Amino acid sequence: MKNFTSWSFVLCIFHLFTLSSCGNEKQLEICTEILPVRDPSKGTVLRNTKWREGSIIKVGFINGEEVYRQKVRLYAAEWEKHANIKFAFVNNGPADIRVSMNPGSSWSYHGNESLRFSQNMNTGETVAGTNGPSMNFGWFEPSLSEVGFRRVILHEFGHSLGLIHEHQNPTAGIDWNKPKVRAYYRDKNGWDEAKTELNIFKRYDANLTQFTSYDRASIMHYSIPVDHVNNPAHAVAWNTTLSDTDKSFIAFVYPRTPPIREREHSSHHGHQGIGTGGGNRGGDIMREENKK
């Protein structure tokens, strides 16, 4: 994976925490970006992830029960109501997004990176080519609530359109309790300070991303427990639907001017990626997420 210099991959990791504002024990879903070995703050790996407006993006299933496939089709279509793209689910032949349902984590490649990379299902490594999955749902099971299905499917397909995590919005301004957060991820995930900085505290460069003002209601935001911030107002509960800003931003990134058309592989390269949150929403977009 260290040899690749133009891909982004998001991995969801989750741990238990009690959200004080709710008083209910829930699972904290953390999507961890695995980036090439270079300075991620420069945003170079966030480029060229945007699909061409009007694209018909073919989605195929590598495995998974039909009942879960139906849920993916249902909730992925929510993005189509607001963006000038269409997800066409295919039963055979090549697919632009390849969905697996292997137990473990949930993750997705950003935008059209799925045209160039996939995961080796034996090793878990990113490899060039499209022989493996480009998206995975790792916790689909009968006990998962309908809200849980909706949340993770919306989130992962947001990443597949190029959306980044909202807490890394250039204008987020979250007042983190950094010692507490560092200790948490050290103990729970085994992260060193550099990895916590990259995945939690780092905000993307405003000059290299498209974004709107920070949207704490975004589907691309994961929960932030109250003890991870100095200001309780900065805690974030679970978001389970597209926010108004999610809808308006994705409509801005994928405007409805061009007609829907079959995607040509060559047409998807050379387009800037996108990100949500911040003053200009429309630059490098990428986001991801959760478990029940």
C-alpha positions in Angstrom: 0.0 0.0 0.0 2.9 2.4 0.6 3.7 2.4 -3.1 0.4 4.1 -4.1 0.4 7.8 -4.3 -3.0 8.8 -5.5 -5.6 6.8 -3.6 -7.5 7.2 -0.4 -9.1 4.4 1.6 -11.4 4.7 4.6 -11.7 2.1 7.3 -14.3 2.2 10.0 -13.3 1.1 13.5 -15.7 1.3 16.5 -15.5 1.2 20.2 -18.0 1.6 23.1 -18.7 4.8 24.8 -21.5 6.4 26.8 -22.9 9.5 25.2 -23.6 11.6 28.3 -26.1 13.8 26.5 -28.2 10.7 25.8 -27.3 8.5 28.7 -27.3 5.5 26.4 -24.4 3.2 25.6 -23.6 3.2 21.9 -20.8 2.3 19.7 -18.4 5.0 18.6 -17.7 4.5 14.9 -14.4 5.9 13.7 -13.5 5.8 10.0 -9.8 5.7 9.7 -8.2 7.0 6.5 -5.2 4.9 5.3 -3.2 7.3 3.1 -0.1 7.0 1.0 3.2 7.8 2.6 3.4 11.5 2.0 2.2 14.6 3.7 -1.6 14.1 3.8 -2.1 17.8 4.8 -1.2 18.7 1.2 -4.3 17.1 -0.1 -2.7 15.5 -3.1 -4.4 12.2 -2.5 -7.8 13.9 -2.5 -7.6 15.0 -6.1 -9.3 13.2 -9.0 -11.9 11.5 -7.0 -15.0 13.1 -8.4 -17.1 11.2 -10.9 -18.2 13.1 -14.0 -21.6 14.8 -13.6 -24.4 12.7 -15.1 -22.5 9.4 -14.6 -24.3 6.1 -14.3 -22.1 4.3 -11.8 -22.3 0.5 -11.9 -22.5 -1.2 -8.6 -22.0 -4.9 -8.2 -22.2 -7.3 -5.2 -19.3 -9.7 -4.5 -21.3 -11.5 -1.8 -24.0 -10.9 0.8 -27.5 -12.0 1.4 -30.3 -10.6 -0.8 -32.1 -9.0 2.1 -29.0 -6.9 2.8 -28.5 -6.1 -0.9 -32.0 -4.7 -1.0 -31.2 -2.4 1.8 -28.1 -1.2 0.0 -30.1 -0.4 -3.1 -32.7 1.3 -1.1 -30.5 3.7 0.9 -27.9 4.4 -1.7 -30.6 5.8 -3.9 -31.1 8.6 -1.4 -28.0 10.3 -2.9 -29.6 10.2 -6.4 -32.4 12.4 -5.3 -29.9 15.3 -4.9 -26.9 14.5 -7.1 -26.7 14.2 -10.8 -25.5 10.6 -10.7 -27.2 7.3 -10.8 -26.2 4.0 -9.2 -27.0 1.1 -11.5 -26.9 -2.2 -9.7 -25.7 -5.0 -12.0 -25.8 -8.8 -11.5 -22.8 -9.6 -13.6 -20.1 -8.0 -15.7 -17.7 -5.2 -14.7 -18.7 -2.8 -11.9 -17.3 0.6 -10.9 -18.1 0.0 -7.2 -17.8 -3.5 -5.9 -19.6 -4.2 -2.6 -18.6 -7.0 -0.2 -20.2 -7.9 3.1 -17.3 -9.6 4.9 -17.4 -9.5 8.7 -15.3 -6.9 10.4 -15.1 -3.3 9.5 -17.1 -1.1 7.1 -15.1 1.0 4.6 -15.1 2.5 1.2 -12.6 3.9 -1.3 -13.2 7.6 -2.2 -15.0 8.5 -5.3 -13.6 7.1 -8.6 -10.6 5.5 -6.8 -12.7 2.4 -7.1 -11.9 2.3 -10.8 -8.2 1.8 -10.0 -8.0 0.0 -6.7 -9.6 -2.7 -4.7 -8.9 -4.8 -1.6 -7.2 -8.2 -1.7 -9.7 -10.3 0.3 -7.0 -12.7 1.4 -4.5 -10.2 2.7 -6.7 -7.1 3.2 -4.1 -5.0 1.3 -5.0 -2.4 -1.4 -4.0 -3.6 -4.8 -4.2 -2.1 -8.3 -7.1 -3.3 -10.3 -10.8 -4.1 -9.9 -10.8 -7.8 -9.0 -11.7 -7.2 -5.3 -14.2 -5.1 -3.3 -14.0 -1.3 -3.2 -16.6 -1.0 -0.4 -17.4 -3.3 2.5 -20.2 -3.6 5.1 -18.8 -5.5 8.0 -21.6 -5.6 10.5 -24.8 -6.4 8.6 -26.7 -8.9 10.7 -30.3 -9.4 11.7 -30.0 -7.5 15.0 -28.9 -4.3 13.2 -31.7 -1.7 13.4 -33.1 -0.2 10.2 -31.7 3.1 11.3 -28.3 1.4 11.6 -28.5 0.1 8.1 -29.6 3.5 6.7 -26.8 5.3 8.5 -23.9 3.2 7.4 -25.1 2.8 3.8 -25.6 6.5 3.4 -22.2 7.2 4.9 -20.3 4.7 2.8 -22.0 5.8 -0.4 -21.1 9.4 0.5 -17.5 8.3 0.5 -18.0 6.6 -2.8 -19.0 10.0 -4.2 -15.9 11.5 -2.8 -17.0 12.9 0.6 -14.6 13.3 3.4 -15.3 13.2 7.2 -17.1 16.2 8.4 -15.0 16.6 11.6 -12.0 17.3 9.3 -13.8 20.1 7.6 -11.5 23.1 7.3 -13.9 25.2 9.3 -14.9 22.6 11.9 -13.2 24.3 14.9 -13.9 21.5 17.3 -12.3 22.2 20.7 -10.9 18.8 21.4 -9.8 17.6 24.8 -6.6 16.3 23.2 -5.0 14.5 26.1 -8.2 12.6 26.7 -8.6 11.8 23.0 -5.0 10.7 22.6 -5.3 8.4 25.6 -8.5 7.0 24.4 -7.2 6.0 21.0 -3.9 4.8 22.4 -5.7 2.5 24.8 -8.5 1.4 22.5 -6.9 1.4 19.0 -3.2 1.3 19.8 -2.7 4.6 18.0 0.3 6.7 18.5 0.0 10.5 18.6 0.7 10.9 14.9 -2.1 8.6 13.9 -4.5 10.3 16.2 -3.5 13.7 14.8 -4.0 12.4 11.2 -7.4 10.8 11.8 -9.0 13.0 14.5 -7.4 16.4 14.8 -6.2 17.2 11.3 -8.4 19.4 9.2 -8.1 19.5 5.4 -6.5 22.5 3.7 -9.3 25.0 2.6 -7.4 25.7 -0.6 -7.4 22.0 -1.6 -11.0 21.0 -0.8 -14.5 21.9 -1.7 -16.6 22.4 1.4 -19.4 24.2 3.1 -19.5 25.7 6.6 -19.1 23.0 9.2 -22.2 20.8 9.4 -22.5 18.9 12.7 -25.7 17.2 11.4 -23.9 15.7 8.3 -24.2 12.0 7.7 -20.4 12.1 7.2 -19.8 13.1 10.8 -19.3 10.4 13.4 -20.3 10.7 17.0 -18.0 12.6 19.3 -18.5 11.8 23.0 -18.8 14.8 25.4 -15.6 13.8 27.3 -13.6 14.2 24.1 -14.2 17.9 23.9 -13.6 20.8 26.2 -16.8 22.5 25.1 -19.8 20.2 25.7 -21.6 22.0 22.8 -19.0 20.4 20.4 -20.1 16.8 21.2 -22.0 15.2 18.3 -24.6 12.5 18.6 -25.3 10.0 15.9 -26.5 11.4 12.6 -28.7 8.9 10.7 -30.0 10.8 7.7 -28.7 13.2 5.1 -28.6 16.8 6.5 -29.9 19.7 4.5 -26.3 20.7 3.8 -25.4 17.2 2.7 -28.2 17.5 0.1 -27.4 21.0 -1.1 -23.6 20.3 -1.2 -23.9 17.1 -3.2 -26.2 18.9 -5.6 -23.6 21.6 -6.0 -20.8 19.1 -6.6 -22.9 17.0 -9.1 -25.2 19.6 -10.7 -28.0 18.5 -12.9 -27.0 20.4 -16.0 -25.5 17.4 -17.9 -27.9 14.6 -18.8 -27.5 11.2 -17.1 -25.3 9.1 -19.3 -23.3 5.9 -19.3 -19.9 6.5 -17.7 -16.8 6.2 -19.9 -13.8 5.2 -17.8 -11.6 7.9 -19.3 -14.2 10.6 -18.5 -13.7 10.2 -14.8 -10.1 11.1 -14.5 -8.7 14.6 -14.1 -11.6 15.9 -12.0 -11.0 17.4 -8.6 -12.4 15.6 -5.6 -14.7 17.1 -3.1 -15.3 17.7 0.7 -18.2 18.8 2.7 -18.3 21.4 5.4 -16.8 25.0 5.1 -17.4 28.1 3.1 -17.3 26.9 -0.5 -18.5 23.3 -0.4 -17.2 21.9 -3.5 -13.5 20.8 -3.4 -12.3 17.4 -2.2 -15.2 15.5 -0.8 -14.8 12.4 1.3 -16.5 10.9 4.3 -17.4 7.4 6.0 -18.6 5.3 9.1 -20.6 3.1 11.4 -21.9 0.2 13.3 -25.2 -0.3 15.0 
